[in-house]
Amino acid sequence: MHSMENLFKGKKRDMSDVEMRAKAHVLQQIRNKASKSMGDKLSGMKKITVASDDPEGLKAGLEKAEEVVDQMPDEMSPMVEECKTPEEVDQKIAELEALKAKMLEEGY
């Protein structure tokens, strides 16, 4: 909170302590809301970092990253299959509901 108060020092007019605390509180709420919003969008993401001090190493790292991504199970791919009987439809619905529950548990 003190870092927020430092933002207001040296302005054209001096603010009272009450004004400064109120403004800092509002800014803190805005920051928290933005942070929570971004956290929700990023919660299911995966990350690969490639770093190198030379171009050849960077290319090799990028190729390795592509291999890793290609080997990952594709849980997000659509399940496209034709069902020929009502029983197959019921079975597919059960499988999709199980997948949905698993994804919700993992935070997707």
Buried (B, 14 or more C-beta within 10 A) or exposed (E): EEEBBEEBEEEEEEBEEEEBBEBBEEBEEEEEEEEEEEEEEEEEEEEEEBEEEEEEEEEEBEEEEEEEEEEEEEEEEEEEEEEEEEEEEEEBEEEEEEEEEEEEEEEE
